[in-house]
Every structure is written in C-alpha cells, then in structure tokens.
Amino acid sequence: MDLDDAVVRLCAEGMQAEAAGRNEDAHALFRQAWDAATDDYGACVAAHYLARHQTTPEDVLRWNQECLERADRVGDERVRGFYPSLHLNLARAHEELGDADRAQEHYRQAATRLPDVPAGPYRDGMRFTVAAALRTTDGGSAALTELLGKLCERKDFRALGVLLPPYLGDLGTSDDRTALLTAVQMVRLGQSLPDEEAALLSRAMGELTGA
C-alpha cells in the first residue's frame, strides 16, 4: 500500500495506536481516514478498520457491510484478496446478532474466496476459522473429534501431525473430504493404536464415508 496516500497513512497510524493500546486514538485516526477517502477503495480500507472499533454489534455489522459494498464497487484486483476477510467479519457480526443462517452464508462465501489470498499462515488461519464454523453446521465426524482429543491427551504427535491439517482445514469440499479420508487411512495402516482409539478410527472412517 502507498503510505503517501492519506487514507493508508492514517490507517497505518491507527494500527500503531491500536497496537499500543490507545484505542480512542486509533478510532479517531480511522475516522479521519474515512473522512479523507476520495474513492471507494479508500472508503473500503477505512471502513474495515472502523468496524473493529464499534461498540455495538449493529454498528459492527453496518461498517462491515459498508466495507463489502465499497469493495464490490471497486471490483478490481486491488480488493480481490479482501473478500475472505470481509465475509468472515460479516459472518461473525451476524453471529453476534443471533442470525445463524446469515452467518453461515457468509462463512460459505469466505470459503469460496480463500484461493484469492496468497498461500501462507494468514490464509491458513482464515481457513481453519471458516472450517471450524462450518463444522458446527454439518457436525463432521464425532468419532474423529473424540479420537483427536484422546491423541492430544497422550501426546501422539505423529498421528496428530497426519490428522490435524486436513481436519482443521476441511471446508466440506470433495477434495477436502478425500484428503481427510486419506489421512485417516494413513493412520489406520501406519500405526498401532490402543484398542479404544482404533475403534474410534474405524467409526470415523464409517462416518466420513457414510458407510
């Protein structure tokens, strides 16, 4: 981003104030950025930060919606990578207001836009957050969730290392389900688990395949 741009500069100063715990100063700087915006792109950036400093769920939703609408008006590569975060923020805002259906709608839209974010820890973090939210809807595999808890208790890092990445990143697509089933099969074939855990693994395989 261009720090010579007034909106970007003010938002950067606001982020510094936020990191220092000066939330009132941060809010004032983000508001100045909003007032300084001369196009939809600048307004989109400022609205994103203003949404984080609202005191009511309704205002959080309003500013996140404003941010999305401005991004839609821009409609070019500058905002392409914003969409997963925009939909994630809107999903959380709707959850806070008790609208689970709208929240799930935005979680699903966030999932479809994740490829627009460069690969790395930031995208992984968003993916895991979205996947966790979607699991609350479809339930996932109860046996696999229980098994992972037991593996954590006895610190079986090898099995966890195989199972956790596809489990945490499962967005419900056919490719994700295949990756998770492959991981379950790898643990099943490559490790001797205690009887209780082996039974859970077999149950998980059945739940995931619908068998």
C-alpha positions as CSV (number, residue, x, y, z in Angstrom):
1,M,0.0,0.0,0.0
2,D,1.1,3.6,-0.7
3,L,2.0,5.4,2.5
4,D,1.8,8.7,0.7
5,D,-2.0,8.1,0.4
6,A,-3.7,9.9,3.2
7,V,-6.1,7.0,4.0
8,V,-3.4,4.4,4.1
9,R,-1.1,6.7,6.2
10,L,-3.9,7.4,8.7
11,C,-4.9,3.7,8.9
12,A,-1.2,2.8,9.5
13,E,-1.1,5.3,12.3
14,G,-4.3,3.9,13.7
15,M,-2.9,0.4,13.7
16,Q,0.1,1.6,15.6
17,A,-2.1,3.3,18.2
18,E,-4.2,0.1,18.4
19,A,-1.1,-2.0,19.0
20,A,-0.1,0.4,21.8
21,G,-3.5,0.0,23.4
22,R,-4.6,3.6,22.6
23,N,-8.0,2.6,21.2
24,E,-9.6,6.0,21.4
25,D,-6.7,7.5,19.3
26,A,-7.0,4.5,16.9
27,H,-10.7,5.1,16.4
28,A,-10.1,8.8,15.8
29,L,-7.5,8.1,13.2
30,F,-9.6,5.6,11.4
31,R,-12.5,8.1,11.4
32,Q,-10.1,10.6,9.9
33,A,-9.2,8.1,7.2
34,W,-12.9,7.6,6.4
35,D,-13.4,11.4,6.1
36,A,-10.2,11.6,3.9
37,A,-11.4,8.9,1.5
38,T,-12.0,10.2,-2.0
39,D,-12.9,6.9,-3.7
40,D,-14.5,3.6,-3.0
41,Y,-11.1,1.9,-2.5
42,G,-10.1,4.3,0.3
43,A,-13.5,4.1,1.9
44,C,-13.3,0.3,1.8
45,V,-10.0,0.3,3.7
46,A,-11.1,2.9,6.2
47,A,-14.5,1.1,6.8
48,H,-12.6,-2.2,7.6
49,Y,-10.7,-0.6,10.4
50,L,-13.7,1.4,11.7
51,A,-15.7,-1.8,12.0
52,R,-13.2,-3.0,14.5
53,H,-13.8,-0.1,16.8
54,Q,-17.6,0.0,17.1
55,T,-19.2,-0.6,20.5
56,T,-22.5,-2.3,19.4
57,P,-23.0,-5.4,17.2
58,E,-25.3,-3.4,15.0
59,D,-22.6,-0.8,14.2
60,V,-20.0,-3.6,13.7
61,L,-22.3,-5.1,11.1
62,R,-23.1,-1.8,9.5
63,W,-19.4,-0.9,8.9
64,N,-18.5,-4.4,7.7
65,Q,-21.4,-4.2,5.2
66,E,-20.2,-0.8,4.1
67,C,-16.8,-2.3,3.6
68,L,-18.2,-5.1,1.4
69,E,-20.3,-2.7,-0.6
70,R,-17.3,-0.5,-1.3
71,A,-15.2,-3.4,-2.3
72,D,-17.9,-4.5,-4.8
73,R,-17.9,-1.0,-6.3
74,V,-14.1,-1.2,-6.8
75,G,-14.3,-4.6,-8.4
76,D,-10.7,-5.0,-9.4
77,E,-7.6,-6.8,-8.4
78,R,-6.9,-4.3,-5.5
79,V,-9.7,-5.8,-3.5
80,R,-9.8,-9.4,-4.7
81,G,-7.8,-10.7,-1.7
82,F,-10.1,-8.7,0.8
83,Y,-13.2,-10.9,0.3
84,P,-12.4,-13.9,2.5
85,S,-11.8,-11.5,5.4
86,L,-14.8,-9.3,4.5
87,H,-17.1,-12.3,4.6
88,L,-15.5,-13.7,7.7
89,N,-16.1,-10.4,9.5
90,L,-19.7,-10.3,8.3
91,A,-20.3,-13.9,9.5
92,R,-19.0,-13.0,13.0
93,A,-21.2,-9.9,13.1
94,H,-24.3,-11.8,12.2
95,E,-23.4,-14.5,14.8
96,E,-23.2,-11.8,17.4
97,L,-26.7,-10.6,16.4
98,G,-28.0,-14.2,16.6
99,D,-28.6,-14.6,12.9
100,A,-27.0,-18.1,12.4
101,D,-28.3,-18.5,8.8
102,R,-26.8,-15.3,7.5
103,A,-23.6,-16.1,9.4
104,Q,-23.3,-19.5,7.7
105,E,-24.0,-17.9,4.3
106,H,-21.0,-15.6,4.8
107,Y,-18.8,-18.4,6.1
108,R,-19.6,-20.3,2.9
109,Q,-18.8,-17.3,0.8
110,A,-15.5,-16.8,2.7
111,A,-14.6,-20.4,1.9
112,T,-15.1,-20.0,-1.8
113,R,-12.9,-16.9,-1.9
114,L,-10.0,-18.3,0.1
115,P,-8.0,-19.1,-3.0
116,D,-7.8,-15.3,-3.7
117,V,-5.5,-14.9,-0.7
118,P,-1.8,-15.8,-1.1
119,A,-0.8,-19.1,0.5
120,G,0.7,-18.8,3.9
121,P,-0.1,-18.5,7.7
122,Y,-2.7,-15.7,7.1
123,R,-4.7,-17.8,4.7
124,D,-4.3,-20.9,6.8
125,G,-5.6,-19.1,9.9
126,M,-8.7,-17.9,8.0
127,R,-9.3,-21.4,6.5
128,F,-9.2,-23.0,10.0
129,T,-11.6,-20.4,11.3
130,V,-14.0,-20.9,8.5
131,A,-13.7,-24.7,8.6
132,A,-14.5,-24.7,12.4
133,A,-17.6,-22.6,11.8
134,L,-18.8,-24.9,9.0
135,R,-18.3,-27.9,11.2
136,T,-20.8,-26.6,13.7
137,T,-23.4,-26.9,10.9
138,D,-22.6,-30.3,9.4
139,G,-21.3,-31.8,12.6
140,G,-18.4,-33.5,11.0
141,S,-17.3,-36.9,12.4
142,A,-18.0,-37.1,16.1
143,A,-15.7,-40.2,16.4
144,L,-12.8,-38.4,14.7
145,T,-13.2,-35.4,17.1
146,E,-13.2,-37.7,20.1
147,L,-10.2,-39.5,18.7
148,L,-8.2,-36.3,18.3
149,G,-8.9,-35.4,21.9
150,K,-7.5,-38.7,23.0
151,L,-4.4,-38.4,20.8
152,C,-3.9,-34.9,22.3
153,E,-4.2,-36.3,25.9
154,R,-1.4,-38.9,25.3
155,K,0.6,-36.6,23.0
156,D,0.7,-38.8,20.0
157,F,2.2,-36.1,17.8
158,R,2.8,-38.4,14.9
159,A,-0.8,-39.3,14.4
160,L,-1.9,-35.7,15.2
161,G,0.5,-34.4,12.6
162,V,-1.2,-36.6,9.9
163,L,-4.8,-35.9,11.0
164,L,-4.9,-32.3,12.2
165,P,-4.0,-30.4,9.0
166,P,-6.8,-32.0,6.9
167,Y,-9.2,-31.9,9.8
168,L,-8.7,-28.3,10.7
169,G,-8.8,-27.2,7.0
170,D,-11.9,-29.3,6.0
171,L,-14.3,-26.9,4.2
172,G,-16.6,-29.7,3.2
173,T,-15.5,-29.9,-0.5
174,S,-14.9,-33.3,-2.1
175,D,-11.2,-32.6,-2.3
176,D,-11.1,-31.8,1.4
177,R,-13.0,-34.9,2.3
178,T,-10.7,-37.0,0.2
179,A,-7.7,-35.5,2.0
180,L,-9.2,-36.2,5.4
181,L,-10.1,-39.8,4.5
182,T,-6.6,-40.4,3.2
183,A,-5.1,-39.1,6.5
184,V,-7.4,-41.4,8.5
185,Q,-6.4,-44.4,6.3
186,M,-2.7,-43.5,6.7
187,V,-3.0,-43.5,10.5
188,R,-5.0,-46.7,10.3
189,L,-2.4,-48.5,8.2
190,G,0.7,-47.0,9.6
191,Q,0.2,-47.0,13.4
192,S,-0.8,-49.3,16.2
193,L,-3.3,-47.5,18.3
194,P,-4.8,-48.6,21.6
195,D,-8.0,-50.6,21.1
196,E,-10.3,-47.8,22.0
197,E,-8.7,-45.4,19.6
198,A,-8.6,-48.0,16.8
199,A,-12.3,-48.4,17.3
200,L,-12.9,-44.7,17.1
201,L,-10.8,-44.6,13.9
202,S,-12.9,-47.2,12.3
203,R,-16.1,-45.4,13.4
204,A,-14.7,-42.1,11.9
205,M,-14.0,-43.8,8.6
206,G,-17.6,-45.0,8.5
207,E,-19.0,-41.6,9.4
208,L,-16.8,-39.9,6.8
209,T,-17.8,-42.3,4.0
210,G,-21.4,-42.6,5.1
211,A,-20.9,-46.4,5.4
